């Protein structure tokens, strides 16, 4: 049986119910840990599921910041220093990743609180998560205020990428499943994946085929 | 072995290689079919993997449009009519969904070309995909131009939701896995999921627990 919800039904939901409902119905999401530090090298780590691809040339990635307090340390550090890391979450770290969403005091680093380790390398200012198989170094480019609900979109350029060598295919595709990257749905549900297929570039006059041959 | 790529390495990649690389390293993505029609009821259907959650109150969802032609019918229809549908993709429809990315002539509907069926209901202007278990009706709210790479962010309000009744949990969470929703990585890789866990709201002073009990 299908169940129908109008906008009125949605707005009549209890606040937490609506948050769970709307956060889950968009589909599975990119979820990652954003690592930052302030100019005095006090580190911060926070889980985000509002990351999205903006473009490949230049390589740009977006994040949405809500106006609420827990994410503001990350935002402040990004604005203050200009750099942040995006670190994939895997089956061994998703519980620690989720724990970073607790509202720790400003003087406590979520790295220390969760036991995840900082990793500094390649002259990048912000800390990476040592336990992450895929690490992106991002340089802040632009902030766009979304006035309709008082959120902020932060656009960054991907200035470095660290991935396991065996996850890179010859056509540039990175096999996230091989890197054990997880996905999430809603605010708190974590999932691993099973590849159905990679499909060929779609043409109007021929059937799509499996790209498994190139892997 | 970990492999490191600098921005320079990324910019030196062949164009298609960079497109695959950057599109995949952000993580698993929401992927869905966007259904529209023009004012004369000529329908269009296109697969998008740049959907993201913007907020729950009001319920808002974002999409990024590239400046390239294939997505422009969708964009034009949204601007012309103000409405579009977002339809989840499942294991039975992902090949047809991918096929919608072929560059069909403007007078050919991707519904007809791929064999997916339109469904009109609840007085919503845009066509839903009948084969989708989760269908969202969206009203256009705002366009934000992203000048840094000439893309467009379209923000819409979720004005109706159709889901299988048995996928809705008591706290508002929608079980996408039960609805057979798939995720994607890169431009062409489709994946089903295996739930690891749902985790409790994180607190600084206690360990997170599994929410499986409420399911």
HADDOCK unambig.tbl for C-alpha pairs under 7 A between the chains (distance, minus, plus):
assign (segid A and resid 1 and name CA) (segid B and resid 164 and name CA) 5.75 0.50 0.50
assign (segid A and resid 1 and name CA) (segid B and resid 165 and name CA) 5.62 0.50 0.50
assign (segid A and resid 2 and name CA) (segid B and resid 162 and name CA) 6.40 0.50 0.50
assign (segid A and resid 2 and name CA) (segid B and resid 163 and name CA) 5.44 0.50 0.50
assign (segid A and resid 2 and name CA) (segid B and resid 164 and name CA) 4.32 0.50 0.50
assign (segid A and resid 2 and name CA) (segid B and resid 165 and name CA) 5.33 0.50 0.50
assign (segid A and resid 3 and name CA) (segid B and resid 162 and name CA) 5.60 0.50 0.50
assign (segid A and resid 3 and name CA) (segid B and resid 163 and name CA) 5.40 0.50 0.50
assign (segid A and resid 3 and name CA) (segid B and resid 164 and name CA) 5.87 0.50 0.50
assign (segid A and resid 3 and name CA) (segid B and resid 165 and name CA) 5.14 0.50 0.50
assign (segid A and resid 4 and name CA) (segid B and resid 161 and name CA) 5.78 0.50 0.50
assign (segid A and resid 4 and name CA) (segid B and resid 162 and name CA) 4.60 0.50 0.50
assign (segid A and resid 4 and name CA) (segid B and resid 163 and name CA) 6.75 0.50 0.50
assign (segid A and resid 5 and name CA) (segid B and resid 160 and name CA) 5.44 0.50 0.50
assign (segid A and resid 5 and name CA) (segid B and resid 161 and name CA) 5.01 0.50 0.50
assign (segid A and resid 5 and name CA) (segid B and resid 162 and name CA) 6.38 0.50 0.50
assign (segid A and resid 6 and name CA) (segid B and resid 159 and name CA) 5.91 0.50 0.50
assign (segid A and resid 6 and name CA) (segid B and resid 160 and name CA) 4.46 0.50 0.50
assign (segid A and resid 6 and name CA) (segid B and resid 161 and name CA) 6.61 0.50 0.50
assign (segid A and resid 7 and name CA) (segid B and resid 158 and name CA) 6.88 0.50 0.50
assign (segid A and resid 7 and name CA) (segid B and resid 159 and name CA) 4.46 0.50 0.50
assign (segid A and resid 7 and name CA) (segid B and resid 160 and name CA) 5.58 0.50 0.50
assign (segid A and resid 17 and name CA) (segid B and resid 171 and name CA) 5.31 0.50 0.50
assign (segid A and resid 17 and name CA) (segid B and resid 172 and name CA) 4.39 0.50 0.50
assign (segid A and resid 18 and name CA) (segid B and resid 56 and name CA) 6.54 0.50 0.50
assign (segid A and resid 18 and name CA) (segid B and resid 172 and name CA) 6.34 0.50 0.50
assign (segid A and resid 19 and name CA) (segid B and resid 56 and name CA) 5.45 0.50 0.50
assign (segid A and resid 20 and name CA) (segid B and resid 172 and name CA) 5.16 0.50 0.50
assign (segid A and resid 20 and name CA) (segid B and resid 173 and name CA) 4.81 0.50 0.50
assign (segid A and resid 21 and name CA) (segid B and resid 172 and name CA) 4.64 0.50 0.50
assign (segid A and resid 21 and name CA) (segid B and resid 173 and name CA) 4.93 0.50 0.50
assign (segid A and resid 21 and name CA) (segid B and resid 174 and name CA) 6.09 0.50 0.50
assign (segid A and resid 22 and name CA) (segid B and resid 56 and name CA) 5.50 0.50 0.50
assign (segid A and resid 22 and name CA) (segid B and resid 59 and name CA) 6.39 0.50 0.50
assign (segid A and resid 23 and name CA) (segid B and resid 53 and name CA) 6.57 0.50 0.50
assign (segid A and resid 23 and name CA) (segid B and resid 56 and name CA) 6.90 0.50 0.50
assign (segid A and resid 24 and name CA) (segid B and resid 173 and name CA) 6.19 0.50 0.50
assign (segid A and resid 24 and name CA) (segid B and resid 174 and name CA) 5.73 0.50 0.50
assign (segid A and resid 25 and name CA) (segid B and resid 174 and name CA) 6.40 0.50 0.50
assign (segid A and resid 26 and name CA) (segid B and resid 30 and name CA) 6.84 0.50 0.50
assign (segid A and resid 26 and name CA) (segid B and resid 53 and name CA) 6.71 0.50 0.50
assign (segid A and resid 27 and name CA) (segid B and resid 30 and name CA) 4.86 0.50 0.50
assign (segid A and resid 27 and name CA) (segid B and resid 31 and name CA) 6.95 0.50 0.50
assign (segid A and resid 28 and name CA) (segid B and resid 29 and name CA) 6.18 0.50 0.50
assign (segid A and resid 28 and name CA) (segid B and resid 30 and name CA) 4.96 0.50 0.50
assign (segid A and resid 28 and name CA) (segid B and resid 183 and name CA) 5.86 0.50 0.50
assign (segid A and resid 29 and name CA) (segid B and resid 28 and name CA) 6.18 0.50 0.50
assign (segid A and resid 29 and name CA) (segid B and resid 29 and name CA) 5.02 0.50 0.50
assign (segid A and resid 29 and name CA) (segid B and resid 30 and name CA) 5.33 0.50 0.50
assign (segid A and resid 30 and name CA) (segid B and resid 26 and name CA) 6.85 0.50 0.50
assign (segid A and resid 30 and name CA) (segid B and resid 27 and name CA) 4.85 0.50 0.50
assign (segid A and resid 30 and name CA) (segid B and resid 28 and name CA) 4.96 0.50 0.50
assign (segid A and resid 30 and name CA) (segid B and resid 29 and name CA) 5.34 0.50 0.50
assign (segid A and resid 31 and name CA) (segid B and resid 27 and name CA) 6.95 0.50 0.50
assign (segid A and resid 50 and name CA) (segid B and resid 52 and name CA) 6.18 0.50 0.50
assign (segid A and resid 50 and name CA) (segid B and resid 53 and name CA) 6.28 0.50 0.50
assign (segid A and resid 52 and name CA) (segid B and resid 50 and name CA) 6.18 0.50 0.50
assign (segid A and resid 52 and name CA) (segid B and resid 52 and name CA) 6.71 0.50 0.50
assign (segid A and resid 53 and name CA) (segid B and resid 23 and name CA) 6.57 0.50 0.50
assign (segid A and resid 53 and name CA) (segid B and resid 26 and name CA) 6.71 0.50 0.50
assign (segid A and resid 53 and name CA) (segid B and resid 50 and name CA) 6.28 0.50 0.50
assign (segid A and resid 54 and name CA) (segid B and resid 64 and name CA) 6.68 0.50 0.50
assign (segid A and resid 56 and name CA) (segid B and resid 18 and name CA) 6.54 0.50 0.50
assign (segid A and resid 56 and name CA) (segid B and resid 19 and name CA) 5.45 0.50 0.50
assign (segid A and resid 56 and name CA) (segid B and resid 22 and name CA) 5.51 0.50 0.50
assign (segid A and resid 56 and name CA) (segid B and resid 23 and name CA) 6.90 0.50 0.50
assign (segid A and resid 59 and name CA) (segid B and resid 22 and name CA) 6.40 0.50 0.50
assign (segid A and resid 64 and name CA) (segid B and resid 54 and name CA) 6.69 0.50 0.50
assign (segid A and resid 98 and name CA) (segid B and resid 202 and name CA) 6.87 0.50 0.50
assign (segid A and resid 99 and name CA) (segid B and resid 202 and name CA) 5.33 0.50 0.50
assign (segid A and resid 99 and name CA) (segid B and resid 208 and name CA) 6.99 0.50 0.50
assign (segid A and resid 101 and name CA) (segid B and resid 202 and name CA) 5.99 0.50 0.50
assign (segid A and resid 102 and name CA) (segid B and resid 202 and name CA) 4.69 0.50 0.50
assign (segid A and resid 102 and name CA) (segid B and resid 203 and name CA) 4.70 0.50 0.50
assign (segid A and resid 102 and name CA) (segid B and resid 204 and name CA) 5.32 0.50 0.50
assign (segid A and resid 103 and name CA) (segid B and resid 203 and name CA) 6.79 0.50 0.50
assign (segid A and resid 103 and name CA) (segid B and resid 204 and name CA) 6.31 0.50 0.50
assign (segid A and resid 104 and name CA) (segid B and resid 204 and name CA) 5.98 0.50 0.50
assign (segid A and resid 158 and name CA) (segid B and resid 7 and name CA) 6.89 0.50 0.50
assign (segid A and resid 159 and name CA) (segid B and resid 6 and name CA) 5.91 0.50 0.50
assign (segid A and resid 159 and name CA) (segid B and resid 7 and name CA) 4.46 0.50 0.50
assign (segid A and resid 160 and name CA) (segid B and resid 5 and name CA) 5.46 0.50 0.50
assign (segid A and resid 160 and name CA) (segid B and resid 6 and name CA) 4.47 0.50 0.50
assign (segid A and resid 160 and name CA) (segid B and resid 7 and name CA) 5.58 0.50 0.50
assign (segid A and resid 161 and name CA) (segid B and resid 4 and name CA) 5.79 0.50 0.50
assign (segid A and resid 161 and name CA) (segid B and resid 5 and name CA) 5.03 0.50 0.50
assign (segid A and resid 161 and name CA) (segid B and resid 6 and name CA) 6.60 0.50 0.50
assign (segid A and resid 162 and name CA) (segid B and resid 2 and name CA) 6.41 0.50 0.50
assign (segid A and resid 162 and name CA) (segid B and resid 3 and name CA) 5.60 0.50 0.50
assign (segid A and resid 162 and name CA) (segid B and resid 4 and name CA) 4.60 0.50 0.50
assign (segid A and resid 162 and name CA) (segid B and resid 5 and name CA) 6.40 0.50 0.50
assign (segid A and resid 163 and name CA) (segid B and resid 2 and name CA) 5.46 0.50 0.50
assign (segid A and resid 163 and name CA) (segid B and resid 3 and name CA) 5.41 0.50 0.50
assign (segid A and resid 163 and name CA) (segid B and resid 4 and name CA) 6.75 0.50 0.50
assign (segid A and resid 164 and name CA) (segid B and resid 1 and name CA) 5.73 0.50 0.50
assign (segid A and resid 164 and name CA) (segid B and resid 2 and name CA) 4.32 0.50 0.50
assign (segid A and resid 164 and name CA) (segid B and resid 3 and name CA) 5.86 0.50 0.50
assign (segid A and resid 165 and name CA) (segid B and resid 1 and name CA) 5.60 0.50 0.50
assign (segid A and resid 165 and name CA) (segid B and resid 2 and name CA) 5.32 0.50 0.50
assign (segid A and resid 165 and name CA) (segid B and resid 3 and name CA) 5.13 0.50 0.50
assign (segid A and resid 171 and name CA) (segid B and resid 17 and name CA) 5.29 0.50 0.50
assign (segid A and resid 172 and name CA) (segid B and resid 17 and name CA) 4.39 0.50 0.50
assign (segid A and resid 172 and name CA) (segid B and resid 18 and name CA) 6.33 0.50 0.50
assign (segid A and resid 172 and name CA) (segid B and resid 20 and name CA) 5.14 0.50 0.50
assign (segid A and resid 172 and name CA) (segid B and resid 21 and name CA) 4.64 0.50 0.50
assign (segid A and resid 173 and name CA) (segid B and resid 20 and name CA) 4.81 0.50 0.50
assign (segid A and resid 173 and name CA) (segid B and resid 21 and name CA) 4.94 0.50 0.50
assign (segid A and resid 173 and name CA) (segid B and resid 24 and name CA) 6.19 0.50 0.50
assign (segid A and resid 173 and name CA) (segid B and resid 186 and name CA) 6.72 0.50 0.50
assign (segid A and resid 174 and name CA) (segid B and resid 21 and name CA) 6.09 0.50 0.50
assign (segid A and resid 174 and name CA) (segid B and resid 24 and name CA) 5.72 0.50 0.50
assign (segid A and resid 174 and name CA) (segid B and resid 25 and name CA) 6.40 0.50 0.50
assign (segid A and resid 183 and name CA) (segid B and resid 28 and name CA) 5.85 0.50 0.50
assign (segid A and resid 186 and name CA) (segid B and resid 173 and name CA) 6.73 0.50 0.50
assign (segid A and resid 188 and name CA) (segid B and resid 198 and name CA) 5.34 0.50 0.50
assign (segid A and resid 188 and name CA) (segid B and resid 199 and name CA) 5.30 0.50 0.50
assign (segid A and resid 189 and name CA) (segid B and resid 197 and name CA) 5.81 0.50 0.50
assign (segid A and resid 189 and name CA) (segid B and resid 198 and name CA) 4.15 0.50 0.50
assign (segid A and resid 189 and name CA) (segid B and resid 199 and name CA) 6.46 0.50 0.50
assign (segid A and resid 190 and name CA) (segid B and resid 195 and name CA) 6.06 0.50 0.50
assign (segid A and resid 190 and name CA) (segid B and resid 196 and name CA) 5.52 0.50 0.50
assign (segid A and resid 190 and name CA) (segid B and resid 197 and name CA) 5.66 0.50 0.50
assign (segid A and resid 190 and name CA) (segid B and resid 198 and name CA) 6.34 0.50 0.50
assign (segid A and resid 191 and name CA) (segid B and resid 193 and name CA) 5.89 0.50 0.50
assign (segid A and resid 191 and name CA) (segid B and resid 194 and name CA) 5.31 0.50 0.50
assign (segid A and resid 191 and name CA) (segid B and resid 195 and name CA) 4.22 0.50 0.50
assign (segid A and resid 191 and name CA) (segid B and resid 196 and name CA) 5.00 0.50 0.50
assign (segid A and resid 192 and name CA) (segid B and resid 193 and name CA) 5.59 0.50 0.50
assign (segid A and resid 192 and name CA) (segid B and resid 194 and name CA) 5.26 0.50 0.50
assign (segid A and resid 192 and name CA) (segid B and resid 195 and name CA) 6.40 0.50 0.50
assign (segid A and resid 192 and name CA) (segid B and resid 196 and name CA) 6.62 0.50 0.50
assign (segid A and resid 193 and name CA) (segid B and resid 191 and name CA) 5.88 0.50 0.50
assign (segid A and resid 193 and name CA) (segid B and resid 192 and name CA) 5.58 0.50 0.50
assign (segid A and resid 193 and name CA) (segid B and resid 193 and name CA) 4.19 0.50 0.50
assign (segid A and resid 193 and name CA) (segid B and resid 194 and name CA) 5.87 0.50 0.50
assign (segid A and resid 194 and name CA) (segid B and resid 191 and name CA) 5.31 0.50 0.50
assign (segid A and resid 194 and name CA) (segid B and resid 192 and name CA) 5.26 0.50 0.50
assign (segid A and resid 194 and name CA) (segid B and resid 193 and name CA) 5.89 0.50 0.50
assign (segid A and resid 195 and name CA) (segid B and resid 190 and name CA) 6.07 0.50 0.50
assign (segid A and resid 195 and name CA) (segid B and resid 191 and name CA) 4.23 0.50 0.50
assign (segid A and resid 195 and name CA) (segid B and resid 192 and name CA) 6.40 0.50 0.50
assign (segid A and resid 196 and name CA) (segid B and resid 190 and name CA) 5.53 0.50 0.50
assign (segid A and resid 196 and name CA) (segid B and resid 191 and name CA) 5.02 0.50 0.50
assign (segid A and resid 196 and name CA) (segid B and resid 192 and name CA) 6.61 0.50 0.50
assign (segid A and resid 197 and name CA) (segid B and resid 189 and name CA) 5.82 0.50 0.50
assign (segid A and resid 197 and name CA) (segid B and resid 190 and name CA) 5.68 0.50 0.50
assign (segid A and resid 198 and name CA) (segid B and resid 188 and name CA) 5.34 0.50 0.50
assign (segid A and resid 198 and name CA) (segid B and resid 189 and name CA) 4.15 0.50 0.50
assign (segid A and resid 198 and name CA) (segid B and resid 190 and name CA) 6.34 0.50 0.50
assign (segid A and resid 199 and name CA) (segid B and resid 188 and name CA) 5.31 0.50 0.50
assign (segid A and resid 199 and name CA) (segid B and resid 189 and name CA) 6.46 0.50 0.50
assign (segid A and resid 202 and name CA) (segid B and resid 98 and name CA) 6.87 0.50 0.50
assign (segid A and resid 202 and name CA) (segid B and resid 99 and name CA) 5.32 0.50 0.50
assign (segid A and resid 202 and name CA) (segid B and resid 101 and name CA) 6.00 0.50 0.50
assign (segid A and resid 202 and name CA) (segid B and resid 102 and name CA) 4.70 0.50 0.50
assign (segid A and resid 203 and name CA) (segid B and resid 102 and name CA) 4.68 0.50 0.50
assign (segid A and resid 203 and name CA) (segid B and resid 103 and name CA) 6.80 0.50 0.50
assign (segid A and resid 204 and name CA) (segid B and resid 102 and name CA) 5.30 0.50 0.50
assign (segid A and resid 204 and name CA) (segid B and resid 103 and name CA) 6.32 0.50 0.50
assign (segid A and resid 204 and name CA) (segid B and resid 104 and name CA) 5.98 0.50 0.50
assign (segid A and resid 208 and name CA) (segid B and resid 99 and name CA) 6.98 0.50 0.50
